Amino acid sequence: MGDHVAASRTARSGGMIDRMRAAFGGRQSTPGAPRILGDRAVVAGGSIAGTLAARVLSDWYREVVVVDRDEVLGVTGMRKGASHAVHAHGLHARGYLILSDLFPGLLDDAKELGLPVRDFGLMRWYFNARPIARTETGLLSVAGNRPVLENYLRSRVAGLPNVTYRQHADVLGLVATADRGRVTGVRIQERTPGSPEQRLDADLVVDATGRGSRLPVWLAELGYERPVEERMTIGLAYTTRTYRRRPGTFDGPVAINPVASPEHPRGAFFGQTATGDFRLSLTGILGDHPPTDPAGFEEYVRTLPVADIHQAVRDADPTGDAVSFTFPASVWRHYERLTRFPAGLAVLGDAVCSFNPVYGQGMTAAAMQVTALRRFLDGQSAADGRSYLRDVARQMRHPWQLSTRTDLDFPGVGPRSLPIRLHNAYLVRLQYAMTKDPEVTRAYMRVAGLVDPPRTLWRLPLLVRVLRLARDMPATAPVPAPAPVPAPAPLSPTVAASAPSSVPAASVRPPATGAGDEPAGPVDAGQRAGS
């Protein structure tokens, strides 16, 4: 079965999707006048989180202004304020459900844009160099080109009659009442040299400026405490290169994802872009970063535990140079722990919590936080935004646990308590059980897709099933041989006549064997839930 999900299957699962939307705090979009809470809301930041916030705020405010330092409208490529957008991205199942409620017709539009829409359980996932048993889960994931998806969402929001984007403008700080108990706007300045500072009044200000958010500084300027930061250093780097697809490379749309593990710390995400080309994002942590030079990049690919990827790109035509992006640490700013927080202010997206991107949680986490914003506005207790902050923290608890506990399995990331060691020991066995049993795959993908909380993996029937299936798990993960080094080009007759008659034994490599050497195309088993 191919990776694309047929529209008819989506229609059959409509009842399940509606129930899941209700459980996640979404609601069916219905026409009618919104309940007006104020004249203007200002969103600082026009990326995914800011765009989703503007979409929700448009139902409650007469005017919504999105301020971004970049040019964002109509942009479908990399931009300075979102340099990571060129790398592999995916909208997980829960994020898809939330966005499909906010943007009716998302599925059909994504396909028309060339964005791959796949069942999470049908991708070729590899854990510990082992392919898992692939299975249909009904969980849709939108993958491919993030700038294309982001531009689609932003264009729809910008098309709303009460939403305006202020591009090429910096947000300099907050404006507050004399007692500093309420935020009443922002100070902005256009990036054109010599532009004066301006005041933009607002009934609500939302900070969605990402990891570089200056909100802790702005709060301190108003006399508030800074939030406590929880940080996990991982020293991650992504390096991405796009290749023109050669005819016959694969039978159909494909996503191959060997997920990094302590035994195989080099990972990759390999799949199609909106243009039909291939994008390959390599990952490495704790200083083992994928190179950007062509020879180094290819050698890194050759060491992956799935030889298909190297075979697909070794003779392929790159469409550009490799691009690298570093992510030093996952960070959670615990705004919900503050005892005081000004009214008229909210924060969401990476400005609150930014995760190790290999798990692909960022866009979905932003969507989950937007559901908290929607609930807050729906029940508007604007005198105290801390209820909203507590709701955001509840939404982020499970994604944070899922990513940080897995990261702690890598020696050098941080100290591991006994509960963490037990958790990761069980997770390794569950991943091994996924190579045998599609039901285990289905349970795991619901958690990885942020549909179910991690605790569901510990339910007794599944726990017993996993331990039974993992009884024969080897003590160590398999070590597939690297892909073979490409043979040198044939020598010309003149050069061949003068060449030595023997080749050093060290330069002769046997054909690669092992888990990574399955034939290209559909297989009976696949891998983990990142992006």
ROGU-835180 format. One record per residue (C-alpha): residue in three letters; x negated, y, z. Coordinates in steps of 0.2 Angstrom, whole numbers, padded with zeros to 4 digits, always signed. Example, Ala and Ser with C-alpha at 12.3 -4.5 7.8 and 13.67 -1.06 7.14 Angstrom:
2
Ala-0062-0022+0039/Ser-0068-0005+0036/
This chain:
531
Met+0000+0000+0000/Gly-0007+0017-0004/Asp-0010+0031+0008/His+0003+0043+0002/Val+0020+0041+0010/Ala+0035+0040-0001/Ala+0049+0053+0001/Ser+0062+0039+0003/Arg+0053+0032+0018/Thr+0053+0050+0026/Ala+0072+0050+0023/Arg+0074+0034+0031/Ser+0065+0040+0047/Gly+0075+0056+0048/Gly+0084+0051+0063/Met+0068+0046+0072/Ile+0060+0063+0067/Asp+0075+0073+0074/Arg+0074+0064+0090/Met+0056+0067+0091/Arg+0058+0085+0087/Ala+0071+0087+0102/Ala+0058+0078+0114/Phe+0044+0090+0109/Gly+0055+0106+0112/Gly+0058+0110+0094/Arg+0075+0113+0087/Gln+0083+0112+0070/Ser+0082+0129+0061/Thr+0099+0137+0059/Pro+0104+0153+0051/Gly+0111+0168+0060/Ala+0105+0183+0069/Pro+0091+0181+0081/Arg+0092+0186+0099/Ile+0083+0202+0100/Leu+0071+0204+0115/Gly+0061+0220+0109/Asp+0056+0231+0095/Arg+0039+0225+0092/Ala+0027+0211+0095/Val+0009+0211+0091/Val-0001+0196+0087/Ala-0020+0197+0088/Gly-0027+0185+0075/Gly-0020+0179+0059/Ser-0026+0161+0058/Ile-0015+0145+0061/Ala-0011+0149+0079/Gly-0007+0168+0076/Thr+0003+0163+0061/Leu+0013+0151+0070/Ala+0016+0163+0084/Ala+0022+0176+0072/Arg+0034+0164+0064/Val+0042+0161+0082/Leu+0041+0179+0087/Ser+0050+0184+0071/Asp+0066+0177+0078/Trp+0066+0188+0094/Tyr+0058+0205+0089/Arg+0063+0217+0076/Glu+0045+0219+0070/Val+0030+0208+0071/Val+0013+0214+0067/Val-0002+0202+0065/Val-0019+0210+0066/Asp-0034+0202+0059/Arg-0052+0208+0055/Asp-0053+0198+0039/Glu-0043+0198+0023/Val-0031+0184+0026/Leu-0017+0185+0013/Gly-0019+0175-0002/Val-0035+0168+0004/Thr-0037+0149+0000/Gly-0056+0148+0003/Met-0068+0150+0017/Arg-0068+0167+0026/Lys-0080+0174+0039/Gly-0067+0173+0053/Ala-0064+0154+0050/Ser-0080+0147+0044/His-0075+0130+0050/Ala-0060+0129+0038/Val-0071+0121+0024/His-0073+0105+0035/Ala-0062+0091+0036/His-0045+0095+0044/Gly-0029+0086+0048/Leu-0012+0091+0055/His-0007+0076+0066/Ala+0010+0068+0067/Arg+0016+0079+0082/Gly+0010+0095+0073/Tyr+0019+0090+0057/Leu+0035+0087+0066/Ile+0034+0105+0074/Leu+0029+0113+0058/Ser+0042+0105+0048/Asp+0055+0112+0060/Leu+0048+0130+0058/Phe+0045+0128+0039/Pro+0059+0118+0031/Gly+0053+0109+0015/Leu+0035+0107+0022/Leu+0033+0089+0016/Asp+0038+0093-0002/Asp+0028+0109-0003/Ala+0012+0101+0004/Lys+0013+0087-0009/Glu+0016+0101-0023/Leu+0000+0110-0016/Gly-0010+0094-0018/Leu-0012+0091+0001/Pro-0013+0073+0004/Val+0002+0067+0016/Arg-0003+0050+0023/Asp+0004+0038+0036/Phe-0009+0039+0051/Gly-0010+0020+0052/Leu-0013+0017+0034/Met-0030+0026+0033/Arg-0046+0017+0033/Trp-0051+0019+0051/Tyr-0067+0012+0058/Phe-0071+0010+0077/Asn-0088+0004+0082/Ala-0091-0001+0064/Arg-0076-0012+0063/Pro-0061-0009+0052/Ile-0044-0009+0061/Ala-0028-0018+0056/Arg-0019-0005+0045/Thr-0001-0003+0047/Glu+0014+0008+0043/Thr+0018+0019+0058/Gly+0030+0032+0051/Leu+0018+0045+0058/Leu+0014+0058+0044/Ser-0002+0067+0044/Val-0006+0082+0032/Ala-0024+0082+0027/Gly-0035+0090+0014/Asn-0039+0108+0012/Arg-0036+0118+0028/Pro-0037+0135+0019/Val-0023+0130+0007/Leu-0012+0124+0021/Glu-0016+0140+0031/Asn-0012+0151+0016/Tyr+0004+0142+0013/Leu+0010+0145+0031/Arg+0004+0163+0031/Ser+0012+0167+0015/Arg+0029+0160+0021/Val+0027+0170+0037/Ala+0022+0186+0028/Gly+0037+0184+0017/Leu+0049+0187+0032/Pro+0056+0204+0031/Asn+0051+0209+0049/Val+0033+0203+0048/Thr+0018+0213+0043/Tyr-0001+0209+0042/Arg-0013+0222+0046/Gln-0029+0216+0038/His-0047+0222+0040/Ala-0044+0229+0058/Asp-0052+0225+0074/Val-0042+0224+0091/Leu-0053+0234+0103/Gly-0043+0231+0119/Leu-0026+0231+0128/Val-0015+0246+0133/Ala-0006+0245+0150/Thr+0005+0254+0161/Ala-0002+0266+0174/Asp-0001+0252+0188/Arg-0008+0239+0175/Gly+0006+0227+0179/Arg+0012+0227+0161/Val+0003+0227+0144/Thr+0011+0239+0132/Gly+0001+0238+0116/Val-0017+0236+0109/Arg-0030+0248+0103/Ile-0035+0244+0085/Gln-0048+0251+0072/Glu-0048+0248+0054/Arg-0065+0241+0048/Thr-0067+0255+0035/Pro-0082+0266+0041/Gly-0076+0282+0050/Ser-0059+0275+0053/Pro-0051+0282+0070/Glu-0045+0271+0084/Gln-0026+0269+0084/Arg-0014+0264+0097/Leu-0001+0250+0092/Asp+0013+0250+0105/Ala+0021+0233+0108/Asp+0034+0224+0120/Leu+0024+0209+0119/Val+0005+0206+0114/Val-0001+0188+0110/Asp-0019+0184+0109/Ala-0023+0171+0096/Thr-0041+0177+0092/Gly-0049+0159+0094/Arg-0064+0153+0103/Gly-0072+0171+0103/Ser-0057+0179+0112/Arg-0061+0194+0123/Leu-0046+0192+0134/Pro-0056+0187+0149/Val-0065+0204+0147/Trp-0049+0214+0144/Leu-0041+0206+0160/Ala-0056+0211+0170/Glu-0055+0229+0163/Leu-0037+0230+0170/Gly-0042+0223+0187/Tyr-0037+0205+0185/Glu-0048+0189+0188/Arg-0056+0180+0173/Pro-0049+0163+0171/Val-0060+0148+0176/Glu-0068+0139+0161/Glu-0069+0120+0160/Arg-0083+0116+0148/Met-0090+0100+0141/Thr-0106+0102+0131/Ile-0107+0090+0116/Gly-0119+0099+0104/Leu-0108+0094+0088/Ala-0112+0099+0070/Tyr-0102+0096+0055/Thr-0110+0096+0038/Thr-0098+0096+0023/Arg-0100+0094+0004/Thr-0087+0092-0010/Tyr-0090+0081-0025/Arg-0081+0079-0041/Arg-0072+0063-0042/Arg-0078+0050-0054/Pro-0065+0040-0064/Gly-0063+0023-0056/Thr-0071+0027-0039/Phe-0056+0021-0030/Asp-0039+0013-0034/Gly-0029+0028-0027/Pro-0029+0041-0014/Val-0041+0036+0000/Ala-0046+0042+0017/Ile-0061+0033+0025/Asn-0065+0038+0043/Pro-0080+0030+0052/Val-0078+0037+0069/Ala-0093+0040+0080/Ser-0096+0029+0095/Pro-0111+0027+0107/Glu-0118+0012+0096/His-0114+0022+0080/Pro-0116+0040+0084/Arg-0115+0046+0066/Gly-0097+0049+0060/Ala-0089+0055+0044/Phe-0072+0060+0037/Phe-0071+0056+0018/Gly-0055+0060+0008/Gln-0047+0070-0006/Thr-0045+0088-0007/Ala-0031+0098-0014/Thr-0039+0098-0031/Gly-0042+0079-0031/Asp-0060+0080-0028/Phe-0069+0072-0013/Arg-0074+0080+0003/Leu-0086+0072+0014/Ser-0089+0079+0032/Leu-0103+0071+0042/Thr-0103+0073+0061/Gly-0117+0071+0073/Ile-0119+0076+0092/Leu-0132+0080+0105/Gly-0144+0087+0092/Asp-0143+0073+0079/His-0136+0085+0066/Pro-0132+0081+0048/Pro-0144+0090+0036/Thr-0139+0102+0023/Asp-0153+0098+0010/Pro-0147+0086-0004/Ala-0160+0072+0001/Gly-0157+0073+0019/Phe-0138+0074+0017/Glu-0138+0058+0006/Glu-0150+0049+0018/Tyr-0138+0053+0033/Val-0124+0046+0022/Arg-0134+0030+0019/Thr-0135+0027+0038/Leu-0116+0027+0040/Pro-0108+0010+0045/Val-0097+0010+0030/Ala-0106+0008+0013/Asp-0092+0013+0003/Ile-0094+0031+0006/His-0112+0031+0000/Gln-0108+0021-0015/Ala-0094+0034-0019/Val-0106+0050-0018/Arg-0124+0044-0022/Asp-0121+0047-0041/Ala-0107+0060-0039/Asp-0108+0077-0045/Pro-0108+0090-0031/Thr-0097+0105-0033/Gly-0107+0116-0022/Asp-0120+0116-0008/Ala-0118+0107+0009/Val-0111+0119+0023/Ser-0114+0116+0041/Phe-0104+0121+0056/Thr-0109+0119+0075/Phe-0098+0117+0089/Pro-0108+0118+0106/Ala-0094+0113+0118/Ser-0076+0110+0121/Val-0069+0124+0132/Trp-0052+0126+0142/Arg-0049+0143+0150/His-0037+0139+0164/Tyr-0026+0155+0163/Glu-0012+0145+0172/Arg-0023+0145+0188/Leu-0023+0164+0189/Thr-0013+0171+0204/Arg-0009+0187+0194/Phe-0006+0190+0176/Pro+0001+0206+0167/Ala+0019+0205+0160/Gly+0020+0208+0141/Leu+0005+0197+0137/Ala+0003+0179+0131/Val-0012+0169+0124/Leu-0013+0153+0114/Gly-0023+0143+0102/Asp-0042+0141+0104/Ala-0041+0156+0114/Val-0034+0145+0128/Cys-0042+0128+0124/Ser-0054+0122+0110/Phe-0057+0104+0108/Asn-0071+0094+0100/Pro-0065+0095+0082/Val-0069+0077+0077/Tyr-0052+0072+0085/Gly-0043+0084+0073/Gln-0032+0091+0087/Gly-0034+0110+0084/Met-0019+0114+0073/Thr-0008+0102+0082/Ala-0012+0109+0099/Ala-0008+0126+0092/Ala+0009+0120+0087/Met+0012+0112+0104/Gln+0008+0129+0112/Val+0020+0138+0100/Thr+0034+0127+0107/Ala+0030+0133+0124/Leu+0030+0151+0118/Arg+0047+0147+0110/Arg+0054+0140+0126/Phe+0047+0155+0136/Leu+0056+0167+0124/Asp+0072+0157+0124/Gly+0073+0158+0143/Gln+0064+0175+0144/Ser+0058+0178+0161/Ala+0047+0192+0154/Ala+0043+0199+0172/Asp+0031+0184+0175/Gly+0022+0176+0160/Arg+0014+0163+0172/Ser+0028+0151+0168/Tyr+0023+0151+0150/Leu+0004+0148+0155/Arg+0009+0133+0165/Asp+0019+0126+0151/Val+0004+0128+0139/Ala-0007+0119+0152/Arg+0005+0105+0153/Gln+0005+0104+0134/Met-0014+0104+0133/Arg-0017+0091+0147/His-0015+0075+0136/Pro-0026+0081+0121/Trp-0040+0087+0133/Gln-0040+0070+0142/Leu-0040+0061+0125/Ser-0055+0070+0118/Thr-0066+0073+0134/Arg-0064+0056+0141/Thr-0070+0049+0124/Asp-0084+0061+0123/Leu-0090+0055+0140/Asp-0093+0038+0133/Phe-0109+0046+0125/Pro-0124+0045+0136/Gly-0130+0063+0138/Val-0113+0072+0137/Gly-0110+0072+0156/Pro-0108+0062+0172/Arg-0095+0048+0171/Ser-0085+0044+0186/Leu-0079+0026+0190/Pro-0061+0030+0183/Ile-0069+0037+0167/Arg-0080+0021+0165/Leu-0065+0010+0167/His-0055+0020+0155/Asn-0068+0019+0141/Ala-0072+0001+0144/Tyr-0053-0003+0141/Leu-0053+0009+0126/Val-0067-0001+0118/Arg-0057-0017+0120/Leu-0041-0009+0114/Gln-0051-0003+0098/Tyr-0057-0021+0096/Ala-0039-0027+0098/Met-0034-0015+0084/Thr-0045-0025+0072/Lys-0033-0040+0074/Asp-0016-0033+0079/Pro-0006-0020+0069/Glu+0005-0018+0085/Val-0010-0012+0095/Thr-0015+0000+0080/Arg+0003+0007+0080/Ala+0002+0011+0099/Tyr-0015+0019+0098/Met-0010+0030+0083/Arg+0005+0037+0092/Val-0007+0043+0106/Ala-0020+0049+0094/Gly-0006+0058+0084/Leu-0002+0067+0100/Val+0016+0059+0100/Asp+0014+0048+0115/Pro+0004+0052+0131/Pro-0012+0042+0134/Arg-0005+0033+0149/Thr+0006+0023+0137/Leu-0009+0013+0132/Trp-0010+0007+0150/Arg+0008-0001+0150/Leu+0007-0018+0156/Pro+0013-0028+0140/Leu+0000-0018+0130/Leu-0013-0020+0143/Val-0011-0039+0143/Arg-0010-0040+0124/Val-0027-0030+0123/Leu-0036-0040+0136/Arg-0031-0057+0128/Leu-0036-0051+0110/Ala-0053-0044+0117/Arg-0058-0060+0125/Asp-0070-0064+0111/Met-0077-0046+0109/Pro-0095-0047+0106/Ala-0106-0038+0120/Thr-0112-0026+0107/Ala-0104-0018+0091/Pro-0110-0025+0074/Val-0125-0016+0066/Pro-0121-0016+0047/Ala-0136-0014+0036/Pro-0138+0004+0029/Ala-0133+0006+0011/Pro-0147+0001-0001/Val-0159+0014-0007/Pro-0155+0018-0025/Ala-0167+0010-0037/Pro-0179+0021-0046/Ala-0176+0026-0064/Pro-0184+0015-0077/Leu-0202+0019-0082/Ser-0206+0024-0099/Pro-0216+0012-0109/Thr-0231+0022-0108/Val-0230+0025-0089/Ala-0225+0006-0087/Ala-0241+0000-0095/Ser-0252+0010-0083/Ala-0241+0006-0067/Pro-0247-0007-0054/Ser-0240-0025-0057/Ser-0234-0026-0039/Val-0222-0016-0028/Pro-0226-0015-0009/Ala-0214-0026+0000/Ala-0208-0012+0012/Ser-0200-0004-0003/Val-0189-0019-0008/Arg-0173-0019+0002/Pro-0160-0033+0002/Pro-0142-0029-0003/Ala-0133-0022+0012/Thr-0122-0034+0021/Gly-0110-0033+0036/Ala-0094-0023+0041/Gly-0098-0008+0030/Asp-0099-0018+0014/Glu-0081-0021+0009/Pro-0076-0018-0008/Ala-0069+0000-0012/Gly-0050+0001-0012/Pro-0037-0005-0001/Val-0042-0017+0013/Asp-0033-0026+0027/Ala-0040-0015+0041/Gly-0043+0003+0044/Gln-0050+0015+0060/Arg-0047+0030+0074/Ala-0037+0045+0075/Gly-0046+0060+0072/Ser-0043+0071+0057/
